[in-house]
Amino acid sequence: MHRVWHILLFLAGGVVGIMLAVPLYVDRSTDPYLFETVAAVPTSTVAIVLGASVVRGEPSPILQERADVALKLYKAGKVKKILVSGDDSVEGFDEVSPVRHYFEGEGVSSEDIFLDHAGFDTYSSMYRARDIFSVRDAIIVTQAFHLPRAVFLARNLGLQAYGVEASQRGRAIYNYMREVPASLKAAFDLMFERVPKYLGKQFPITGDGTETWE
């Protein structure tokens, strides 16, 4: 009986080890491509703003911080376009249009704002950036805890991707613990080459972003 318990404990330890090794590998492999400031990040074609919740039709604090950094990238000439990717699958819940309204109000040219209404998760956002919007190089904007996984997915999908931190917000231990299963899911998505639920018509990032608003 003791031998059985030893075997079970050994197996459990192995599983835990693998679960922890994946996010560590994601962090280490993407570290050269992550930047804390707008000034330090290399110039790219587009900033990708990853979706987050909205509150009464307005960007949540986390989403607003992502939008603020993307705006700085645009005004600093680091990017020519902005792609806002999020979930717009349920009536009354739209993660992308409020960000578009914010950018318009801050003077971003309408044709430079692209909306991805089917960025249901980070993998889908990066896959669709490549296949729907013909993105080849990008600066990804999100909080520090999320950034390594986002850049890892983008680079493994063939994008020349860099990341810049939206803020220090989200450094709570819960967010980092959540990245353990999220990183495992990312690895499986890449391994099995998951195809997002929605693909469809292409809107090259070099074109007119207003065509993506509806």
C-alpha positions in Angstrom: 0.0 0.0 0.0 2.8 2.4 0.9 4.4 1.7 -2.5 1.1 2.7 -4.3 1.1 6.0 -2.3 4.7 6.6 -3.3 3.9 6.1 -6.9 0.8 8.4 -6.7 2.8 11.1 -5.0 5.5 10.8 -7.6 3.0 11.1 -10.4 1.3 14.0 -8.8 4.6 15.8 -8.3 5.4 15.3 -12.0 2.1 16.8 -13.0 2.6 19.8 -10.8 6.2 20.2 -12.1 4.9 20.3 -15.7 2.2 22.7 -14.8 4.7 25.1 -13.3 7.4 24.6 -16.0 5.2 25.8 -18.8 4.5 29.3 -17.6 8.1 29.6 -16.5 9.2 28.7 -20.0 6.7 31.2 -21.5 8.2 33.9 -19.2 11.8 33.1 -20.0 11.4 32.7 -23.8 9.6 36.0 -24.2 11.7 38.2 -21.9 13.8 39.7 -24.7 10.7 40.9 -26.4 9.0 42.6 -23.4 9.4 46.3 -22.6 8.2 48.5 -19.7 8.1 51.8 -21.6 6.8 53.1 -24.9 10.2 54.7 -25.6 12.1 51.4 -25.4 9.9 49.2 -27.6 10.8 48.8 -31.3 8.7 50.4 -34.0 6.0 48.1 -35.5 3.1 48.4 -37.9 0.3 48.0 -35.4 -0.5 48.1 -31.7 -2.8 45.3 -30.6 -5.0 46.2 -27.6 -6.3 43.0 -26.0 -9.8 43.0 -24.7 -11.0 43.3 -21.1 -14.4 44.0 -19.5 -16.4 47.2 -19.9 -18.4 48.9 -17.2 -21.7 50.6 -18.3 -20.4 51.0 -21.8 -17.0 52.4 -20.8 -13.6 50.7 -20.7 -12.8 49.1 -17.3 -9.7 50.5 -15.6 -7.6 47.7 -16.9 -8.9 48.1 -20.5 -8.5 51.9 -20.2 -4.8 51.5 -19.2 -4.2 49.3 -22.3 -5.9 51.9 -24.5 -3.8 54.7 -23.0 -0.6 53.0 -23.8 -1.7 52.2 -27.3 -2.5 55.8 -27.8 1.0 56.8 -26.6 2.5 54.3 -29.1 0.4 55.9 -31.9 1.2 59.5 -31.0 4.9 58.7 -30.6 5.0 57.2 -34.1 5.8 53.7 -32.8 2.8 52.3 -34.7 0.7 53.4 -37.7 -2.4 51.4 -36.8 -4.3 50.2 -33.7 -6.1 46.9 -33.6 -8.6 46.5 -30.8 -9.4 42.8 -30.2 -12.1 41.6 -27.8 -15.4 39.9 -27.3 -18.5 41.3 -29.0 -20.5 38.1 -29.1 -23.3 39.0 -26.7 -25.7 41.8 -27.2 -25.0 44.6 -24.8 -21.4 43.4 -24.1 -19.0 45.0 -26.5 -15.3 45.2 -25.5 -14.1 46.9 -28.7 -16.4 49.8 -29.6 -15.9 51.8 -26.4 -12.1 51.8 -27.0 -12.7 52.9 -30.6 -14.8 55.9 -29.3 -12.0 56.8 -26.9 -9.4 56.7 -29.7 -11.5 58.9 -31.9 -12.0 61.4 -29.1 -8.2 61.5 -28.7 -7.6 62.4 -32.4 -6.6 59.0 -33.8 -7.6 58.9 -37.5 -10.7 56.7 -38.0 -9.0 54.7 -40.8 -6.2 53.7 -38.4 -8.6 52.1 -35.9 -9.3 48.4 -36.6 -11.8 46.3 -34.5 -11.7 42.6 -34.1 -15.1 41.6 -32.7 -14.2 37.9 -32.3 -11.1 38.1 -30.1 -12.7 35.7 -27.6 -9.3 34.7 -26.1 -5.7 35.6 -26.5 -5.0 32.8 -28.9 -7.9 33.8 -31.2 -6.8 37.4 -31.1 -3.3 36.5 -32.3 -4.5 34.0 -34.9 -7.1 36.4 -36.3 -4.5 39.3 -36.3 -2.4 37.1 -38.6 -5.1 35.5 -40.8 -7.9 38.2 -40.9 -5.9 41.4 -40.6 -2.7 40.3 -42.3 -0.6 41.5 -39.4 3.1 40.5 -39.6 4.6 42.7 -36.9 3.0 44.2 -33.8 3.3 45.7 -30.4 1.0 43.9 -27.9 -0.4 46.0 -25.1 -1.7 44.4 -21.9 -0.8 44.2 -18.2 2.5 42.6 -17.0 0.9 39.3 -15.8 -0.7 38.7 -19.2 2.0 40.0 -21.5 4.4 37.0 -21.7 1.6 34.6 -22.8 0.3 37.0 -25.4 3.7 37.6 -26.9 4.5 33.8 -26.7 1.3 33.0 -28.7 1.9 35.7 -31.2 5.5 34.7 -31.9 4.6 31.0 -32.2 1.9 31.9 -34.7 4.5 33.7 -36.8 4.2 37.3 -35.8 7.2 39.5 -35.1 5.7 40.6 -31.9 6.9 42.7 -29.0 5.0 43.6 -25.8 4.8 46.7 -23.7 3.3 46.8 -20.2 0.0 48.7 -19.8 0.7 49.2 -16.1 1.6 47.5 -12.8 -2.1 46.9 -12.2 -3.0 43.2 -12.0 0.2 42.1 -10.1 -2.0 40.4 -7.5 -0.9 36.8 -6.9 -4.3 35.6 -8.2 -3.6 36.9 -11.7 -0.2 35.1 -11.8 -1.8 31.9 -10.5 -4.4 32.1 -13.3 -1.6 32.2 -15.8 -0.6 28.6 -14.9 -3.7 27.0 -16.5 -3.9 29.8 -19.1 -0.3 29.0 -20.2 -1.1 25.3 -20.4 -4.1 26.1 -22.6 -1.9 28.2 -24.8 0.5 25.4 -25.2 -2.2 23.0 -26.2 -3.8 25.5 -28.6 -0.5 25.8 -30.4 0.3 22.1 -30.3 -3.0 21.1 -31.8 -3.2 24.1 -34.1 -6.7 25.1 -32.9 -8.6 27.1 -35.5 -10.8 29.9 -33.9 -14.5 29.6 -34.2 -14.8 32.6 -36.5 -12.6 33.6 -39.4 -14.2 35.0 -42.5 -13.5 38.1 -44.6 -10.0 39.6 -44.5 -9.3 43.3 -43.6 -5.6 43.9 -44.2 -4.1 46.2 -41.6 -2.8 48.4 -44.3 -6.3 49.3 -45.4 -9.2 51.4 -43.9 -10.1 50.4 -40.4 -13.6 51.8 -40.6 -14.5 48.7 -42.7 -14.2 46.6 -39.5 -16.5 48.6 -37.3 -19.7 46.8 -38.1 
